[in-house]
Amino acid sequence: MSDDTDFYDESNSCYAPWTVERAGDWYRRHPWLCGFNYVPSTAINPIELWAAETFDKRTIKRELGWAKHLGFNALRVNLHYFAWEADPAGLNGRIDAFLKLAADAGLLVMPCLFDDCSHNGKQPHHGTQDEPVPGVHNSGWTPSPGHALVVDEVRWPLLAAYVTETIEAFRDDPRILLWDLYNEPGNGGMGEKSLPLLRETFNWAREANPAQPISSGLWNGDTSVVDPGTLNGFMATQSDVVTFHNYGEHDPLLAQVRQLKTFGRPVICTEWMRRPISRFEANLEVFRDEAVGCFFWGLINGKSQTQFPWGSPVGAPEPDPWFHDLLRRDGTPYLPAETAFVRDFIADARRAEATGKAKRRKR
């Protein structure tokens, strides 16, 4: 273990996070992070994304190439415990192939290991995944490792192996930006029942000793809470870098960003953008001006059907505007003016960043 992760806090049953100084140094080494959440258009969920039979390198290469053209420099992608359980060695090989495709497109990768989201009450299963239900947002999405395993401590040694073996395989890999350990713990009706597994996941990850920071994103309730005995408090105090989700308008987003900065750590928004509330035209400037990394949902429309809003009923007509997604399945923009704005905004931000660095060097 490194000096920064060597301390075990008995009162909270967890290892200490990186120091504020180390986290700040890490963040300053990166340009402004502007990226997206990625599910290939041919995958209904992360199990289908990562299974040997359905891992679609050709589609991934094509779609990440579109992201490169638009100027993005990072992506967030969900892994899945069931994909590891079925084929641990093969999964690592596919992760490596994915990282190569992302690097070729100039994209750093933020993998996410666990997830409590269960949009339609489904739990994970091996084998062929369900076909999309017409009109339903994320109709085939399943949590990782599944709600039953979250509270089944007898199975936790397998979960520990998944976390440690996955991180150890890539803990020094410069293509990995950050490890998002657990997406929206407590979602799907789990509440505080997810806290014990969340705590152990942080311990397992720290024992793997990655060169990259680890985090779990604040997503629900009062994000100023610092009581480590609660989900939000644990995530806020134990993450090396503070990450969060915000699908709100400009002013509430700005207020939350400034509140989260009081923790003294780098801040990254790992989910945002839902039309017509959380829009590129309004919120990108918050992230740029506050030097906060951002990952919108999502790059490409596909089998997950996230153009439909949360809770959309079976057979719902396609909404106008779409809820999520920037591009259609063939790579054309859903809204050409919007996509042009995003491309130009990122280009302008990169030029300003380069000019600022040049001025600092002259001084």
DRENBA-218903 format. One record per residue: x, y, z of N, C-alpha, C in turn. Coordinates in steps of 0.1 Angstrom, whole numbers, plus 2048, in hexadecimal, padded with zeros to 3 digits. Example, Ala and Ser with C-alpha at 12.3 -4.5 7.8 and 13.67 -1.06 7.14 Angstrom:
((884; 7C7; 84E); (87B; 7D3; 84E); (884; 7DF; 84E))
((880; 7EA; 847); (889; 7F5; 847); (881; 800; 84F))
//
This chain:
((808; 7F4; 800); (800; 800; 800); (809; 80D; 800))
((804; 817; 7F9); (80B; 823; 7F9); (809; 82B; 806))
((811; 835; 809); (810; 83D; 815); (803; 843; 817))
((7FC; 847; 80B); (7F0; 84E; 80C); (7E4; 845; 80F))
((7E5; 838; 80D); (7DA; 82F; 80F); (7DD; 825; 81A))
((7E7; 828; 822); (7EB; 81E; 82C); (7E4; 81E; 839))
((7DC; 828; 83B); (7D5; 82A; 848); (7C7; 824; 848))
((7C5; 81B; 851); (7B8; 815; 853); (7B0; 81B; 85E))
((7A5; 821; 85B); (79C; 828; 865); (793; 81E; 86C))
((796; 819; 878); (78E; 80F; 87F); (780; 814; 881))
((77E; 821; 884); (771; 826; 888); (767; 825; 87C))
((76D; 826; 870); (764; 826; 864); (766; 819; 85C))
((76F; 810; 861); (771; 803; 85A); (775; 805; 84B))
((77F; 80E; 849); (783; 811; 83B); (791; 817; 83B))
((798; 816; 82F); (7A4; 81C; 82D); (7A2; 82B; 82A))
((7AC; 833; 82D); (7AB; 842; 82B); (7AC; 845; 81C))
((7A6; 84F; 818); (7A7; 853; 80A); (7B4; 85A; 807))
((7B7; 85D; 7FA); (7C3; 865; 7F7); (7C2; 873; 7FF))
((7CE; 878; 801); (7CE; 886; 807); (7C8; 890; 7FD))
((7C3; 89B; 802); (7BE; 8A5; 7F9); (7C9; 8AA; 7EF))
((7D5; 8AB; 7F4); (7E0; 8AF; 7EB); (7E3; 8A6; 7E0))
((7E3; 899; 7E3); (7E5; 88F; 7D8); (7DA; 88F; 7CE))
((7CD; 890; 7D3); (7C2; 891; 7CA); (7C3; 89D; 7C1))
((7C6; 8A9; 7C7); (7C8; 8B5; 7BF); (7D3; 8B4; 7B5))
((7DE; 8AE; 7B8); (7E9; 8AC; 7AF); (7E5; 8A3; 7A3))
((7DD; 899; 7A6); (7D8; 890; 79C); (7CF; 897; 792))
((7C6; 89F; 797); (7BC; 8A6; 78F); (7C3; 8B0; 786))
((7CD; 8B7; 78B); (7D4; 8C2; 784); (7DC; 8BC; 778))
((7DF; 8B0; 778); (7E7; 8AA; 76D); (7DE; 8A7; 761))
((7D1; 8A9; 763); (7C8; 8A6; 758); (7C2; 8B3; 752))
((7BF; 8B3; 745); (7B7; 8BE; 740); (7A9; 8BD; 745))
((7A1; 8C7; 742); (793; 8C7; 746); (78C; 8BB; 740))
((786; 8B2; 748); (781; 8A6; 744); (772; 8A8; 73F))
((770; 8A6; 733); (763; 8A7; 72D); (760; 89A; 726))
((757; 892; 72B); (754; 885; 726); (746; 881; 726))
((743; 874; 726); (736; 86E; 725); (735; 861; 72B))
((729; 85D; 72E); (726; 84F; 732); (724; 847; 726))
((72A; 83B; 725); (72A; 833; 719); (724; 825; 71B))
((71A; 822; 713); (714; 815; 710); (714; 813; 701))
((71B; 80A; 6FB); (71A; 808; 6ED); (70B; 807; 6E8))
((708; 80B; 6DC); (6FB; 80B; 6D7); (6F5; 7FD; 6D6))
((6FF; 7F3; 6D6); (6FB; 7E5; 6D4); (6F9; 7DD; 6E1))
((6FB; 7E4; 6EC); (6FA; 7DE; 6F9); (6EE; 7E4; 702))
((6E6; 7DB; 707); (6DB; 7E0; 70F); (6DF; 7E2; 71E))
((6EB; 7DC; 722); (6F0; 7DE; 730); (6FE; 7DA; 730))
((705; 7DC; 73B); (713; 7D9; 73C); (716; 7CA; 73B))
((70D; 7C1; 73E); (710; 7B3; 73C); (711; 7B0; 72D))
((708; 7B6; 725); (709; 7B3; 717); (715; 7BA; 711))
((719; 7C6; 717); (725; 7CD; 712); (731; 7C4; 714))
((733; 7BD; 720); (73F; 7B7; 723); (740; 7A8; 721))
((734; 7A2; 71E); (734; 793; 71C); (73C; 790; 70F))
((743; 784; 70F); (74C; 781; 704); (744; 780; 6F7))
((737; 77B; 6F8); (72F; 779; 6EC); (72A; 786; 6E6))
((72A; 790; 6ED); (723; 79D; 6E8); (72C; 7A9; 6EA))
((739; 7A7; 6ED); (742; 7B3; 6EE); (745; 7B7; 6E0))
((741; 7C3; 6DC); (740; 7C8; 6CF); (74B; 7D2; 6CC))
((757; 7CD; 6C9); (762; 7D6; 6C7); (760; 7E0; 6BB))
((75A; 7DB; 6B1); (758; 7E3; 6A5); (74F; 7EF; 6A8))
((744; 7ED; 6AF); (73B; 7F8; 6B2); (742; 801; 6BC))
((749; 7FC; 6C6); (750; 805; 6CF); (75A; 80E; 6C8))
((762; 808; 6C0); (76C; 810; 6B8); (765; 81B; 6B0))
((75B; 818; 6A9); (754; 822; 6A1); (74E; 82D; 6AA))
((747; 829; 6B5); (741; 833; 6BD); (74A; 83C; 6C5))
((755; 836; 6C9); (75F; 83E; 6D0); (766; 847; 6C6))
((767; 843; 6BA); (76D; 84C; 6B0); (764; 859; 6AE))
((757; 857; 6AF); (74E; 863; 6AE); (751; 86C; 6BA))
((753; 866; 6C6); (756; 86E; 6D2); (763; 876; 6D0))
((76D; 870; 6CA); (77A; 876; 6C8); (778; 883; 6BF))
((76F; 881; 6B5); (76D; 88C; 6AB); (766; 898; 6B2))
((75F; 895; 6BC); (758; 8A0; 6C4); (761; 8A6; 6CE))
((76C; 8A0; 6D1); (775; 8A6; 6DB); (775; 8A1; 6E9))
((76D; 897; 6EC); (76D; 892; 6F9); (77A; 88B; 6FD))
((77D; 88B; 70A); (78A; 886; 70E); (789; 87B; 719))
((77C; 877; 71C); (77B; 86D; 727); (76D; 866; 726))
((76C; 85A; 72B); (75F; 854; 72C); (75E; 84C; 739))
((751; 849; 73C); (74E; 841; 748); (746; 835; 743))
((74A; 829; 748); (743; 81D; 743); (741; 813; 74E))
((736; 80D; 74F); (732; 803; 759); (738; 7F6; 756))
((73F; 7F0; 75F); (743; 7E1; 75F); (737; 7DA; 765))
((738; 7CC; 766); (72E; 7C5; 76D); (734; 7B8; 774))
((730; 7B6; 780); (734; 7AA; 787); (731; 79D; 780))
((725; 79C; 77A); (721; 790; 773); (72A; 78D; 767))
((72F; 797; 760); (739; 795; 755); (746; 78F; 75B))
((74A; 794; 767); (756; 78F; 76D); (754; 780; 772))
((749; 77E; 778); (745; 771; 77D); (745; 766; 772))
((741; 76A; 767); (740; 760; 75B); (74E; 75E; 755))
((757; 768; 756); (763; 766; 74E); (76D; 771; 753))
((773; 76F; 75F); (77C; 779; 764); (788; 77D; 75B))
((78F; 773; 756); (79B; 776; 74E); (796; 77C; 740))
((78C; 777; 73B); (787; 77D; 72E); (782; 78B; 730))
((77C; 78E; 73B); (777; 79C; 73E); (783; 7A5; 73E))
((78E; 7A2; 745); (799; 7AA; 745); (79F; 7AD; 737))
((79F; 7A2; 72F); (7A3; 7A4; 721); (79A; 7AE; 719))
((78D; 7AD; 71B); (784; 7B6; 714); (785; 7C4; 71A))
((788; 7C6; 727); (78A; 7D3; 72C); (796; 7D9; 726))
((7A1; 7D1; 724); (7AD; 7D6; 71E); (7AB; 7DA; 710))
((7A3; 7D2; 709); (79F; 7D6; 6FB); (797; 7E3; 6FA))
((78E; 7E4; 704); (786; 7F1; 704); (78F; 7FD; 707))
((799; 7FB; 711); (7A2; 806; 714); (7AA; 80A; 708))
((7AE; 800; 700); (7B6; 804; 6F4); (7AD; 80C; 6EA))
((7A1; 808; 6E8); (798; 80F; 6DF); (796; 81D; 6E4))
((794; 81E; 6F1); (792; 82C; 6F7); (79E; 834; 6F6))
((7AA; 82E; 6F8); (7B7; 836; 6F7); (7B9; 83A; 6E9))
((7B5; 832; 6DF); (7B7; 836; 6D1); (7AE; 842; 6CE))
((7A3; 843; 6D5); (79A; 84F; 6D3); (79D; 85A; 6DC))
((7A8; 859; 6E4); (7AC; 864; 6EC); (7A4; 866; 6F9))
((79E; 85A; 6FE); (795; 85A; 709); (79A; 853; 715))
((79B; 859; 720); (79E; 852; 72D); (791; 84C; 732))
((792; 841; 73A); (787; 839; 73D); (785; 839; 74C))
((778; 83A; 751); (774; 839; 75E); (76B; 82D; 760))
((770; 821; 764); (768; 816; 765); (760; 816; 773))
((754; 811; 772); (74B; 810; 77E); (749; 801; 781))
((74B; 7FD; 78D); (74B; 7EF; 790); (73D; 7EA; 795))
((737; 7F1; 79E); (72A; 7ED; 7A4); (71F; 7F8; 7A0))
((713; 7F4; 7A1); (708; 7FD; 79E); (6FB; 7F7; 7A4))
((6F4; 800; 7AB); (6E7; 7FC; 7B1); (6DB; 7FF; 7A8))
((6DD; 806; 79D); (6D2; 80A; 794); (6CB; 7FE; 78E))
((6BE; 7FE; 790); (6B5; 7F4; 78A); (6A9; 7FB; 785))
((6AA; 801; 779); (69F; 80A; 774); (692; 803; 774))
((691; 7F6; 770); (684; 7F0; 76F); (683; 7E4; 777))
((68A; 7E3; 782); (689; 7D9; 78C); (690; 7CC; 788))
((698; 7CC; 77E); (69E; 7C0; 779); (6AB; 7BD; 781))
((6AF; 7B1; 782); (6BB; 7AD; 789); (6C4; 7A5; 77E))
((6D1; 7A5; 780); (6D9; 79F; 776); (6D8; 790; 774))
((6DB; 78C; 768); (6DB; 77E; 765); (6E6; 77B; 75A))
((6EB; 76F; 75A); (6F5; 76B; 750); (6ED; 768; 743))
((6F5; 767; 738); (6F0; 763; 72B); (6EA; 76E; 723))
((6E2; 76B; 71A); (6DC; 775; 711); (6D3; 77F; 719))
((6D6; 78C; 716); (6CF; 796; 71E); (6C2; 799; 716))
((6B9; 7A0; 71E); (6AB; 7A3; 719); (6AC; 7AD; 70D))
((6A2; 7AC; 704); (6A1; 7B6; 6FA); (69A; 7C2; 6FF))
((69D; 7CE; 6F9); (697; 7DA; 6FE); (687; 7D9; 6FE))
((681; 7DF; 708); (673; 7E1; 708); (66F; 7EE; 702))
((667; 7EE; 6F7); (664; 7FB; 6F0); (660; 806; 6FA))
((666; 812; 6F8); (662; 81D; 700); (667; 81E; 70E))
((66F; 814; 713); (673; 814; 721); (682; 818; 722))
((684; 822; 72B); (692; 826; 72E); (699; 81B; 735))
((6A5; 817; 72F); (6AE; 80D; 735); (6A7; 801; 739))
((69F; 7FB; 730); (696; 7F0; 734); (69E; 7E3; 738))
((6AA; 7E2; 733); (6B2; 7D6; 736); (6BD; 7D8; 740))
((6BE; 7E4; 746); (6C9; 7E7; 74F); (6C7; 7DE; 75C))
((6D2; 7D9; 761); (6D2; 7D1; 76D); (6DD; 7D6; 777))
((6DB; 7D6; 784); (6E6; 7DA; 78D); (6F1; 7D0; 78D))
((6FC; 7D5; 793); (708; 7CD; 795); (70D; 7CE; 7A4))
((70E; 7C4; 7AB); (70D; 7B5; 7A7); (6FE; 7B0; 7A8))
((6F4; 7B9; 7AA); (6E7; 7B5; 7AD); (6E3; 7B7; 7BB))
((6D7; 7BB; 7BE); (6D4; 7BF; 7CC); (6D5; 7B3; 7D6))
((6D2; 7A7; 7D2); (6D4; 79C; 7DB); (6E2; 79A; 7E0))
((6EB; 79C; 7D7); (6FA; 79A; 7DA); (6FF; 7A5; 7E3))
((6F9; 7B1; 7E1); (6FD; 7BD; 7E9); (6FC; 7BA; 7F8))
((6F2; 7B2; 7FC); (6F0; 7B0; 80A); (6F3; 7A1; 80E))
((6F9; 79A; 805); (6FC; 78C; 808); (70B; 78B; 80B))
((70F; 78D; 817); (71D; 78D; 81B); (725; 780; 818))
((71D; 775; 817); (724; 768; 814); (72A; 769; 806))
((724; 771; 7FD); (729; 772; 7F0); (734; 77D; 7EE))
((736; 785; 7F8); (73F; 790; 7F7); (74E; 78C; 7F3))
((753; 780; 7F7); (760; 77D; 7F3); (762; 77D; 7E4))
((757; 779; 7DD); (757; 779; 7CE); (757; 788; 7C9))
((74F; 790; 7D0); (74F; 79E; 7CC); (75C; 7A5; 7CE))
((763; 7A1; 7DA); (770; 7A6; 7DC); (77A; 7A2; 7D2))
((779; 796; 7CD); (782; 791; 7C3); (780; 799; 7B6))
((773; 79B; 7B2); (770; 7A3; 7A6); (776; 7B1; 7A7))
((775; 7B8; 7B3); (77A; 7C5; 7B4); (789; 7C5; 7B4))
((78F; 7BD; 7BC); (79E; 7BE; 7BD); (7A5; 7B9; 7B0))
((7A0; 7AE; 7AA); (7A6; 7A9; 79E); (7A5; 7B2; 792))
((799; 7B9; 792); (797; 7C2; 787); (7A0; 7CE; 788))
((7A1; 7D4; 794); (7A9; 7E0; 797); (7B8; 7DC; 795))
((7BC; 7D1; 79B); (7CA; 7CD; 79B); (7CF; 7CB; 78C))
((7C6; 7C7; 784); (7CA; 7C5; 776); (7CD; 7D2; 76F))
((7C7; 7DD; 773); (7C9; 7EA; 76C); (7CD; 7F5; 776))
((7D2; 7F2; 781); (7D4; 7FC; 78C); (7DF; 806; 788))
((7E8; 803; 77F); (7F2; 80C; 77A); (7F0; 810; 76C))
((7E5; 80E; 766); (7E2; 810; 758); (7DE; 81F; 756))
((7E6; 826; 74E); (7E3; 835; 74D); (7D7; 837; 745))
((7D1; 82D; 73F); (7C4; 82F; 737); (7B8; 830; 740))
((7BA; 82B; 74D); (7AF; 82C; 757); (7B0; 83A; 75E))
((7A6; 842; 75D); (7A5; 84F; 764); (7A3; 84D; 773))
((799; 846; 777); (794; 846; 784); (78B; 839; 786))
((78B; 833; 791); (782; 828; 794); (775; 82D; 79B))
((76A; 82C; 794); (75D; 82F; 79A); (758; 822; 7A0))
((759; 820; 7AD); (757; 813; 7B3); (748; 80E; 7B3))
((73F; 818; 7B5); (731; 814; 7B7); (728; 81F; 7B3))
((720; 81C; 7A8); (717; 826; 7A3); (70A; 826; 7AB))
((706; 831; 7B0); (6F9; 833; 7B7); (6F6; 829; 7C1))
((6FF; 826; 7CB); (6FC; 81D; 7D6); (6EF; 821; 7DD))
((6E7; 818; 7E0); (6DA; 81B; 7E6); (6CE; 81D; 7DD))
((6D1; 81E; 7D0); (6C6; 81F; 7C6); (6BE; 812; 7C5))
((6B3; 812; 7BE); (6AB; 806; 7BC); (6A5; 801; 7C9))
((6A3; 80A; 7D2); (69D; 807; 7DF); (6A6; 801; 7E9))
((6B3; 801; 7E7); (6BD; 7FB; 7F0); (6C0; 804; 7FC))
((6C0; 811; 7FA); (6C3; 81A; 805); (6D0; 817; 80C))
((6D0; 819; 819); (6DC; 817; 821); (6E1; 809; 822))
((6D9; 7FF; 81D); (6DD; 7F1; 81D); (6E9; 7EF; 814))
((6EC; 7F9; 80B); (6F8; 7F7; 802); (705; 7FD; 809))
((704; 803; 814); (70F; 809; 81B); (71A; 7FF; 81E))
((717; 7F4; 824); (721; 7EA; 828); (729; 7E5; 81C))
((723; 7E2; 811); (72A; 7DE; 805); (732; 7EA; 7FF))
((72C; 7F6; 7FF); (734; 801; 7FB); (741; 803; 803))
((740; 802; 810); (74C; 803; 819); (756; 7F9; 815))
((752; 7EC; 814); (75B; 7E2; 811); (761; 7E3; 803))
((759; 7E8; 7F9); (75F; 7EA; 7EC); (76A; 7F5; 7EC))
((769; 7FF; 7F4); (774; 809; 7F5); (780; 802; 7FC))
((77E; 7F9; 806); (789; 7F2; 80C); (790; 7E9; 802))
((788; 7E2; 7FA); (78E; 7D9; 7F0); (796; 7E1; 7E6))
((790; 7EC; 7E1); (797; 7F4; 7D7); (7A4; 7F9; 7DD))
((7A4; 7FE; 7E9); (7B0; 804; 7EF); (7BB; 7F9; 7F0))
((7B7; 7ED; 7F4); (7C0; 7E2; 7F5); (7C7; 7DF; 7E8))
((7BF; 7E1; 7DD); (7C5; 7DF; 7CF); (7CF; 7EA; 7CC))
((7CF; 7F5; 7D3); (7D9; 7FF; 7D2); (7DA; 805; 7C4))
((7CF; 80A; 7BE); (7D0; 810; 7B0); (7D8; 81D; 7B0))
((7DF; 820; 7A5); (7E5; 82D; 7A3); (7DA; 837; 7A1))
((7CF; 833; 79C); (7C4; 83C; 799); (7BB; 83F; 7A6))
((7B4; 84A; 7A7); (7AC; 84C; 7B2); (79F; 844; 7B2))
((798; 842; 7BD); (78C; 83B; 7BE); (781; 845; 7C3))
((774; 842; 7BF); (769; 84A; 7C3); (75C; 843; 7C2))
((752; 848; 7C8); (744; 844; 7C6); (73C; 851; 7C6))
((733; 853; 7BC); (72D; 860; 7BA); (720; 862; 7C2))
((720; 86E; 7C8); (714; 873; 7D0); (709; 875; 7C6))
((6FD; 870; 7C9); (6F3; 870; 7BF); (6E5; 873; 7C5))
((6E3; 873; 7D2); (6D6; 874; 7D8); (6D7; 87B; 7E5))
((6CE; 884; 7E8); (6CD; 88A; 7F5); (6D6; 895; 7F7))
((6D9; 898; 804); (6E2; 8A3; 808); (6F0; 89F; 806))
((6F7; 8A5; 7FC); (705; 8A1; 7F9); (70F; 8A9; 802))
((70A; 8B1; 80B); (713; 8B8; 815); (715; 8AF; 821))
((70E; 8A4; 822); (70F; 89B; 82E); (71D; 895; 82F))
((723; 896; 83B); (731; 890; 83C); (731; 885; 847))
((726; 880; 84B); (725; 875; 854); (729; 868; 84D))
((735; 862; 850); (739; 856; 848); (730; 84A; 84B))
((726; 84B; 855); (71D; 841; 857); (711; 840; 84E))
((711; 84A; 845); (706; 84A; 83A); (70C; 848; 82D))
((704; 844; 823); (709; 842; 815); (710; 84F; 810))
((709; 85A; 811); (70F; 866; 80B); (71B; 86B; 813))
((71A; 86A; 820); (726; 86E; 828); (732; 865; 825))
((730; 858; 824); (73B; 84F; 821); (741; 852; 813))
((739; 854; 809); (73E; 857; 7FC); (745; 865; 7FC))
((740; 86E; 803); (747; 87C; 803); (754; 87C; 80A))
((755; 874; 814); (761; 874; 81C); (76C; 86A; 819))
((768; 85F; 811); (771; 855; 80E); (776; 855; 800))
((76F; 85C; 7F7); (774; 85D; 7E9); (780; 866; 7E8))
((78A; 861; 7DF); (796; 869; 7DD); (792; 876; 7D5))
((789; 875; 7CC); (784; 880; 7C4); (774; 880; 7C6))
((76F; 88C; 7C8); (760; 88C; 7CB); (759; 88C; 7BD))
((751; 882; 7BB); (749; 880; 7AF); (73A; 881; 7B3))
((732; 885; 7A9); (723; 887; 7AC); (71B; 887; 79F))
((70E; 885; 7A1); (705; 886; 796); (6FC; 892; 798))
((6F9; 899; 78D); (6F0; 8A4; 78D); (6E9; 8A5; 780))
((6DC; 8A3; 780); (6D4; 8A4; 773); (6CB; 8B1; 774))
((6D0; 8BB; 77B); (6C8; 8C7; 77D); (6CC; 8D2; 774))
((6C6; 8DE; 776); (6C8; 8EA; 76E); (6D5; 8F1; 773))
((6D9; 8FB; 76C); (6E5; 903; 76E); (6E7; 907; 77C))
((6DE; 90E; 782); (6E0; 914; 78F); (6E1; 909; 79A))
((6D9; 8FF; 79B); (6DB; 8F5; 7A5); (6E8; 8ED; 7A3))
((6EB; 8EB; 797); (6F8; 8E4; 794); (704; 8ED; 799))
((704; 8F9; 796); (70F; 902; 79B); (70F; 902; 7AA))
((704; 903; 7B1); (704; 903; 7BF); (709; 8F6; 7C5))
((706; 8EA; 7BF); (70B; 8DE; 7C4); (71A; 8DD; 7C2))
((71F; 8E1; 7B6); (72D; 8E1; 7B3); (735; 8E9; 7BE))
((730; 8F5; 7C1); (737; 8FD; 7CB); (737; 8F7; 7D9))
((72B; 8F1; 7DC); (72B; 8EA; 7E9); (734; 8DE; 7EA))
((735; 8D6; 7DF); (73E; 8CB; 7DF); (74D; 8CF; 7E0))
((750; 8DA; 7DA); (75E; 8DF; 7DA); (762; 8E2; 7E9))
((759; 8E4; 7F2); (75D; 8E7; 800); (764; 8DB; 806))
((763; 8CF; 800); (76A; 8C3; 805); (779; 8C4; 802))
((77D; 8CE; 7F9); (78B; 8D0; 7F6); (791; 8C7; 7EC))
((789; 8BE; 7E6); (78E; 8B4; 7DC); (789; 8B8; 7CE))
((790; 8B2; 7C4); (78B; 8B4; 7B7); (77C; 8AE; 7B6))
((774; 8B4; 7AD); (766; 8B1; 7AC); (764; 8AD; 79D))
((75D; 8A2; 79B); (759; 89D; 78D); (74B; 899; 78E))
((743; 89E; 784); (735; 899; 782); (735; 88E; 779))
((731; 882; 77E); (732; 876; 775); (725; 872; 76E))
((71A; 87A; 771); (70E; 878; 769); (706; 886; 769))
((702; 88A; 75D); (6FA; 896; 75C); (6F4; 896; 74E))
((6EB; 89F; 74A); (6E5; 8A1; 73E); (6D8; 899; 73C))
((6CD; 8A0; 73D); (6C0; 89B; 73A); (6B8; 8A7; 734))
((6B4; 8A5; 728); (6AC; 8B0; 722); (69E; 8B0; 727))
((697; 8BB; 729); (69C; 8C9; 726); (6A2; 8D0; 732))
((6A5; 8C8; 73D); (6A8; 8CF; 749); (6B7; 8D1; 74A))
((6BF; 8C7; 749); (6CE; 8C7; 74A); (6D4; 8C7; 73C))
((6D8; 8D3; 737); (6DB; 8D5; 729); (6EA; 8D8; 727))
((6EF; 8D4; 71C); (6FD; 8D8; 718); (6FE; 8E7; 718))
((6F5; 8EE; 712); (6F6; 8FC; 70F); (6F7; 904; 71C))
((6F1; 8FF; 727); (6F1; 906; 734); (6FC; 901; 73E))
((6FE; 8F3; 73E); (706; 8EE; 749); (715; 8EC; 745))
((719; 8EB; 739); (727; 8E9; 735); (72F; 8F4; 73B))
((72A; 900; 73B); (732; 90C; 73F); (734; 90B; 74E))
((72B; 905; 756); (72D; 903; 764); (739; 8FA; 766))
((739; 8EE; 75F); (744; 8E5; 761); (752; 8EB; 75D))
((752; 8F2; 751); (75E; 8F8; 74D); (763; 903; 756))
((75A; 90C; 75A); (75E; 918; 762); (762; 913; 770))
((75C; 909; 775); (760; 904; 783); (76B; 8F9; 783))
((770; 8F6; 777); (77A; 8EC; 775); (776; 8DF; 77B))
((769; 8DB; 778); (764; 8CE; 77C); (762; 8C5; 770))
((768; 8B9; 771); (766; 8AF; 766); (757; 8AB; 765))
((753; 8A7; 759); (745; 8A4; 757); (743; 899; 74D))
((73A; 890; 750); (737; 884; 748); (728; 883; 746))
((723; 887; 73A); (714; 887; 738); (70F; 879; 734))
((702; 878; 734); (6FC; 86B; 730); (6F3; 86E; 724))
((6F6; 867; 719); (701; 85F; 716); (705; 862; 707))
((710; 85C; 703); (715; 85F; 6F5); (70B; 85B; 6EA))
((707; 84F; 6EB); (700; 849; 6DF); (6F3; 842; 6E3))
((6E9; 844; 6DB); (6DC; 83E; 6DD); (6DD; 830; 6D8))
((6D7; 827; 6E0); (6D7; 819; 6DC); (6CD; 810; 6E4))
((6D1; 804; 6E6); (6C8; 7FA; 6EC); (6C3; 7FE; 6FA))
((6CB; 806; 701); (6C7; 80B; 70F); (6BB; 815; 70E))
((6B9; 81B; 702); (6AD; 823; 700); (6AC; 82F; 70A))
((6B7; 836; 70C); (6B7; 841; 716); (6B3; 84E; 710))
((6AD; 84D; 704); (6A6; 859; 6FF); (699; 85B; 706))
((694; 850; 70B); (687; 850; 713); (68A; 854; 721))
((681; 85B; 728); (684; 860; 736); (683; 855; 740))
((688; 857; 74C); (687; 84E; 757); (678; 84B; 759))
((675; 83E; 75A); (667; 83A; 75D); (65D; 83A; 751))
((663; 83B; 745); (65A; 83B; 739); (653; 82E; 738))
((646; 82E; 735); (63E; 822; 734); (640; 81A; 727))
((63D; 80D; 727); (63E; 805; 71B); (636; 80B; 710))
((63D; 80C; 704); (636; 811; 6F8); (636; 820; 6F8))
((63D; 827; 701); (63D; 836; 700); (642; 83B; 6F3))
((63D; 845; 6EE); (642; 84B; 6E1); (650; 852; 6E4))
((658; 853; 6DA); (665; 859; 6DC); (663; 868; 6E0))
((66A; 86C; 6EA); (667; 87A; 6EF); (66E; 884; 6E7))
((669; 890; 6E7); (66F; 89C; 6E1); (670; 8A7; 6EB))
((67C; 8AA; 6F0); (689; 8A5; 6EC); (68C; 897; 6F3))
((696; 891; 6EE); (69C; 885; 6F4); (6A0; 889; 703))
((69F; 87F; 70B); (6A4; 880; 719); (6B3; 880; 71A))
((6BA; 876; 716); (6C8; 875; 715); (6CD; 873; 707))
((6DA; 872; 705); (6E1; 86D; 6F9); (6E3; 879; 6EF))
((6F0; 879; 6EA); (6F4; 884; 6E1); (6F3; 880; 6D3))
((6F6; 873; 6D0); (6F7; 86E; 6C2); (6ED; 863; 6BF))
((6E9; 862; 6B3); (6E1; 857; 6AE); (6EA; 84B; 6AC))
((6E4; 83F; 6AA); (6EC; 833; 6A8); (6F5; 833; 69C))
((6F2; 83B; 692); (6FB; 83C; 686); (705; 847; 688))
((706; 84D; 694); (710; 858; 696); (70C; 866; 693))
((700; 868; 68D); (6FB; 875; 68A); (6F6; 87B; 697))
((6F7; 889; 698); (6F2; 88F; 6A4); (6E3; 88E; 6A5))
((6DE; 88D; 6B1); (6CF; 88E; 6B4); (6CB; 89C; 6B1))
((6D2; 8A6; 6B6); (6D0; 8B4; 6B4); (6DC; 8BA; 6AE))
((6DE; 8BC; 6A1); (6EA; 8C1; 69B); (6EF; 8CE; 6A2))
((6E7; 8D7; 6A5); (6EB; 8E4; 6AB); (6F1; 8E1; 6B9))
((6EB; 8D8; 6C0); (6F0; 8D5; 6CE); (6FD; 8CE; 6CD))
((6FF; 8C5; 6C4); (70C; 8BE; 6C3); (717; 8C7; 6BE))
((713; 8D0; 6B5); (71D; 8DA; 6B0); (721; 8E3; 6BC))
((718; 8E7; 6C5); (71B; 8EF; 6D0); (725; 8E7; 6D9))
((722; 8DB; 6DC); (72B; 8D3; 6E5); (739; 8D2; 6DF))
((73A; 8CF; 6D2); (747; 8CE; 6CB); (74F; 8DB; 6CC))
((748; 8E6; 6C9); (74F; 8F3; 6C9); (752; 8F7; 6D8))
((74A; 8F4; 6E1); (74C; 8F8; 6EF); (759; 8F1; 6F4))
((75A; 8E4; 6F1); (766; 8DC; 6F6); (772; 8E2; 6EF))
((771; 8E5; 6E2); (77D; 8EA; 6DB); (781; 8F7; 6E1))
((778; 900; 6E4); (77B; 90D; 6EA); (781; 90B; 6F7))
((77C; 902; 6FF); (782; 8FF; 70C); (790; 8FA; 70B))
((793; 8F2; 702); (7A0; 8EC; 700); (7AA; 8F7; 6FC))
((7A5; 900; 6F3); (7AE; 90B; 6EF); (7B1; 914; 6FA))
((7A7; 918; 702); (7A9; 920; 70E); (7B3; 91A; 718))
((7B1; 90D; 719); (7BA; 905; 723); (7C8; 906; 71E))
((7CA; 904; 711); (7D8; 904; 70B); (7DE; 912; 70C))
((7D6; 91C; 70A); (7DB; 92A; 70B); (7DF; 92D; 719))
((7D7; 928; 723); (7DA; 92B; 731); (7E7; 924; 735))
((7E9; 918; 730); (7F5; 910; 733); (801; 917; 72D))
((800; 91C; 721); (80B; 923; 71B); (80E; 930; 722))
((804; 937; 727); (807; 943; 72F); (80E; 940; 73C))
((80A; 935; 742); (811; 932; 74F); (81F; 92E; 74C))
((822; 927; 741); (830; 923; 73E); (839; 930; 73C))
((833; 93A; 735); (83A; 946; 733); (83E; 94D; 740))
((835; 94D; 749); (838; 953; 756); (843; 94B; 75E))
//
